[in-house]
């Protein structure tokens, strides 16, 4: 259990064919020992199913393929589809706005009415930007309010957690709501002293470190589980196995009441400016009022670039929900699936926008077809550079061929899809999926953050991906 405590705190469609026409594919070339695709896959020894396809980007001609029509979990490669979808639906310059509104006039520093923190679903809002919003409100001269302090989070629906098959305590599976803060994670810090442990919760940023009371934790003497969670009406209550703590450390825990969390942190920041706010009430409808201050996110294209680089689940889910306007994750993913099919002939069966849910399925062929369809837009410029790698998995610096792609990892699931871009000649589009779903499904909940054998399996899958890409780049570009 001690190893699990080692986490460091860081802050309407056009008509199209219903199915992509599938050019005749040929299997991976080579025999055992030849260094061909078949030999590379065989040597990896992953078990389960490996599927891949590599095609010419310009023509769509399939060059090599294996199990390319077998639907597999895409893991976080699904985020590339979400980026493709959201940029089409919302536009590259779309920005989220978080506002502070008043329902009455401000007279001599006193607000005659309610003060409302209004969210739109911004997944990138952090404590430092919330602190800037507090400063902007303070600049209006407000020192007192006569009414209530309210939080409106109706921009997107509240989702308690992205995937119910994850452990309660993993920071990558938080709630999603119209008011989000620090990717809906709270920093848990502990230090051992002479009289036991000092435990604290905060919403730290780079410039501000406000304490948090809506989430609390206590250490208890038990062997397992590592964490136990209990949800209150507006509180997150945790206990942790004391024996796992060690001397000192910190890690992010997920927040299940992000509206209350964001409102509390904003109130803490306002106290530094002389305005003491009462406890916030969460409202489902937004009354008329005047905007006193606001903060805007970066443009959606930049938000998507960060999402693809850092693979943030909450960003994918919030942006997908914003783009669809649906009332839940499955309904929202279904709308994205329908958009992919109607506009690009791609058949996806995704259950969310991040790929965290293990129930999502798509074939390597359809994923590559989606990447090929996205080639004329912004997506290739937003993807992370992966590079050509040597036999040991290390990037070959200065290699003339670029590889830009999106990775995806779940327990015993690994994916990679993107583009192989030579300085001249043919660009290739590829997708590689590996999944041992039987081994994944057999994991008990207690082993799902760090399963036995999981890191080794993932390293083998990634090394196989690198060898396939190097082989294709050498043979076909």
N, C-alpha and C positions, 0 to 999 in steps of 0.2 A: 504493500500500500504506500510505503514511503515514496516510491518512484512516481506514483501518481500525483504527489504533492509538489513535484518539482517544477510545475508550470510557472513561468515568469509573467508578471502582469505587464501588458503592453497595450498601452492603450489600443371595320368592313373590308373584305379582301378581293383582289382581282381573281377572275376565273383562271383556273389552272388545272392540269391533269390531276386526277385523284391519286395517281401513283407515278413515281419517277420511272421512265423507261430504263431498264437495266441492260447496259451493254454486256455482251458475253465476257465473262471473266475467265482468267486462267489461274491455276493454283500457283503458290509460291514456287519459284524455280529452285533447283538444287536438290541434292541428296545428302544424307547424313555425312558430315565432314566436309562438305563443299562450301559451307558458308552461306548457302542460299536461305531463303525465308523459312522453308520447311525445317531445315536443320537448326536454325536459330530458335524457332518455337519449340522444337523437340528438346533442345539442350536446356531450355529454361525450366522444364519439368514442373510447371505450375499446377497441373491438375485442372479440373473444371473445363472451361471452354476459352479458347483464344480465337478471336475473330479480328480480321483486318481487311482493309481495302486501300489500295493506292491507285490514283487515277490522274490522268492529265487534266489540269485545271481548265485549260481552254476548251477542250473537246468533250470532257467527261468520259473519255475512253478508259476503261478499267485495265490496268496493267497487271496487277497481281491481286489476288483475293483469297481469303480462307475464312470459312464460316461467316461470310459477310452478310448473310440474311438471317443469322441467329440473333434474336433480340436479347440484349444484355443490359445490366445496370450501367449508366453512363457516369455515375458519380458526378464530380464537379465539372466535367466537360459540359454538362447540361447548362452551366452558367453562360457559356458562349451562345447557346440558343436563346437564353433569356436576354442577353445583350443585343443580339440580332433583332429579336422581337420588340424590345422596349425602345430601341432607337428608331425603329420603323413607326411604332405607335405614338411615341411621345416627342420624338425629334431630338437631335443631338444637343440643342441649346436649352432643353427643359431644365428647370431648376425647382427644387423644393424650397418652400418658404415656411419658416416658423415665426409666428407673430405674437405680440402682446397687444391685446385689445382692451378697451374700456367701454362700459355701457353707459357712462355718464360723463359729465364735464370734470375738469380738474380746476379747482379754485383754491388759490393760496397753498398749493402743495398737497391738497386733499382731493382724492378722487371720490366724487359723489356717485358711486355705483360699484359694479363688480369689475375686477381685474381678471382677464382670461388669457391663459397661455394656450395658444392655438397651434396644433401640429398638423402637418400635411402628409406625414409618413416618411420624413427625411431619415434615411438610414445612416447618414454620415454625420449627424449632429453629435458633437462631443462637448465635454465640460468647458473647454477653452472658448469655443464659439458661443456656448450658452452664457459664459461669463461676459463676452462682448455684448450679447443681447441685454444682459443685466445692466451693463454700463450705459448702453443706449437708452434704456428706460429711465435710469437714474438721471440722465441728462435732461429729461423732460421736467424735472423738479418735483416729482411725486415723492412724498414722505409718509403718506397715510392713505388708507382706503376706508370708505364707510361701508362697503358691501362685502361680498364674498371674494375669495380667491378660487378660481375655477380652472380646470384643465380640460380642454377639448381635444380629442384624439380621433375624430371621425374621418380623417382623410383616407385611411384604409382600415379594414376590419382588424380587431384584436384577435390574434392567434396565440394560444397559450404556449405552444412549442412547435417547432418545425416538424419534428419526427418523433412519434411516441415510442419508437424502438431504441432510443438512445438513453444512456444513464441520465438521471436527473441533473447531475452536477456539471456536465460538460458545457463549457462556455460557448461552444459553436452551435448549440441548440437552444437558443433563448426564445422568449416570446417575440412577437412582431406586433406593432401597433402604429397608430397615427402619431404618437409621440415616442420617439426612440432616443436613447442616449448611450454613448460609448458602446455601440453595438449591443445594447441591452445586456451589459455585464457590469457587475459590481466587484471591486477589488477587495479580496479577503486577505488580511495580513495577520501574521501571528509572531509573537516573540516569547520565548521562555524566560522566566525570571525566578527569583527565589520562592515566590508564593504561587507558582503555577504559570499559566499562559496569559498573556495579554492579547486579546483578539479584537480586531477592528474591521469595519467596513467603510470604504470610501469610494468616491467617484472621481478618481484622480485624472487630471490632465497634465499637460506640461507646465501650465502656469497656475492652476488652481487645484486644490486637493480638499474638497468639501467632504466632511463626514456624512454618513448615511445612516438613518435610523429605521427606514422602512424594510431594510434587510438586516437580519441579525443572525449570529452564529454562536454556538456554545460547544465546548469540547466535552466529550463524554468518554467514559472508560468502556470500550467494547472492541471486539476484534473486527467485526464487520457489521454493516457496510461502512465504506469509507465516509460517505456523506448520507444523511437522511434529510429529506425535504418535507416541509408542511406548509401549505398555502393558506393564508388567512384572507379576509375580505380585501385588505389593501396592504398585506405584509408578506414577505418571504422569510420563513424561519428555517434555519439549518442547524443540524448538529454534525460534528465531525469526530471521527475516531481519534482520540488524543494520541495514541501510540504512533500514528502516522505523521505527526507534525514535525518531529525533530526539533532543532534549536530555534530556527526562525525561517520565515519564507512568506511567499504570497502567491496567489493565483486568482484568476478571474472566475467568478461563479455567475451563472445566468440569472437574469431578472425576469420574473413572471408578471410583474405589475409595472410595466415601463412607463405608463402614464403617471402613476403616483411617484415613481422614481425620478422622472424628469422634473415634475412639479416641485418635489422636495429639494432637489439640487438647485433649481432656479431660486427658490425661496432662500436657501442658504446663501447664495451669491448676492441676493438683494439685501440681506442683512448687513453685509459689508458696506452697503451704500446708504444705510440708515432707514431702510424700509422693512418693517417687520410684517410678514404676511401670515395669516392664519393657515391652518391645514387646508390643503386643496381638496375641493370636491370635483369628481370626474363627471362630466356631462356628455350626453349623447347628441344634443342639438346645440347649434351655435346661434346665440341671439345676435341682434343687430348691435353694432358698436363701431367705435373709431379705432384705427390702428395707431398705436403709440410708438412701436418699435418693431423691427423685424430683422431676421438674419436669413440669408439665402445660401443654399448649397452651391457647390461648383456645378458647372454644366454637366448634363447627364453623360456626355461622352467621357469626361474626366472621372465621374463616379464609376462608370463602367470599366474604365482602364484600371482603376484601383481594385475593383471587384475581381477582375480577371487576374490581376497580379497577386493579390493576397487571398483570393478565393473566399471572400466573406459571405457566409450563408444568408445572414439577415439582409444584406444589400440585395442579393438576388431575389429574395422573397418579397421585400418591400417594393422594389422596382417592378417586379412581375405583377403584383397586386395593383399597383398604380396603373400599369399599362392596360390591364384587363378590366379593372373596375368591378371584379367579381367579389362575392362575399366570403370566400374561403380559398384555401390553397388548392385543393383538388379541383374546384370549379375554375380557378384562375389558370391552373396548369392545363385543364381541358381546353380553355379558350386558346392558349398558346399552341397546343397540339393542332387545333382546328385551323389556326392561322398558318402553321407550317404546311399542313396538307393542302389547303386551298390556294395558297400563294406560291408554294415551292414544291408541291408534290412529295413532301417528306412526311413519313409516317412515324410519329413519335407517340409513345405512351408514357408520358411523364406525369408524376403525381405531385410535383412541386417545381419550383424554379431554381433551386440550388443543387439538386442532385443528392441531397442528404438522405432522402427517403429511398430505402432499398427496393421499393416496389416499382420504381421507374424503369422503363425498358425502351431501347432503341437499337437498331442494327448498326453495325459499322458502316454499311453502305448508305443508310439514310443519314447518319451523322456526317459522313463525308459529302454527301449530296447537299446537305444544309450549308456546310462550310464552302462548298463550291458556289452555291447560290449567293452567299454573303460576300464573295470575293470582290464584287464591284462596289461595295459600301465601305463603311468605316471599320468593320470588325478586324480585318487583318492588321490594321495599324494600332489596334488596342491590345492585341495579344502579346504575351510575354515572349521574349527571345529565349529559345531553348538550346540552340546550337547543335552542332554535330559532335558526337561523343566517341571516345575511343573504347577499346575493348573492356576497360576497367570502369567505364561510365563517367569519366572525366571529360569536360568540355574541351574540345580542341580549339585553343585560342587562335584567332586570326584566320579560321577556316573561311574560304570564300563563299561557301553555301550557307545561307541563313535558314533557320528553322524557327517559325513562330507558331505557337500552339497553346492549347489549354490542357492542363493535366487534370486528372480526377482520381481520388483515392477514397475508398471505403475499406472496411475490413475484408481482405481477400478479394478486393475489386480494384482494378487499376485501368485507367483509360488515358488516351492521349489522342488529340486530333488537331490538325492544322495544315500548314503549308511548308513545302520544301522549296526554297527560292534560290536557284542558282544565279550567278551574275549574268549569265546569258543562257539561252536554251529554254527547255520546257520547265515550267513550274508544275509541281505535283501537289495534289491534295490527298490527305490520308486520314484514316481513323483506325485506332488499335484499341480493342477492348479485351480484357482478361478478367475472368470471374470464376471463382470457386464458390458458388452460391450455397452448395450443400455444407461446406465447411463454415461459411459465414453464418448461415441460419442456425447452426448447432451451438453457437457461442452463447453461454449464459450472460445475463445482463452485467454481472460483475467483471467480465473480461472484455467488454466491448470497447473500453477506452484503449487498453493496451493488451491485445490478445496474444497468447503464446504462439510464437511463430509468425505473427503478423508482419513485423518489420522486415524479417528475412524474406518473406514472400513478396512484399512490396519492392524490395531492392532487386529481386530477381526479375519481377515484371518490368521495372523501369530499365534495367540493363537490357532486357530483351527488346524493349521499345527503341532504345538507343541503337542497338545493333541493326534492327530492321531499317531504321531511318538511314543509317550510314550505308547499308547495302543498297537501298533504293536510290539514294543520292548518287552512289558510284555507278550504278547500272543504268539509270534511266534519265538523268538530267544532262 
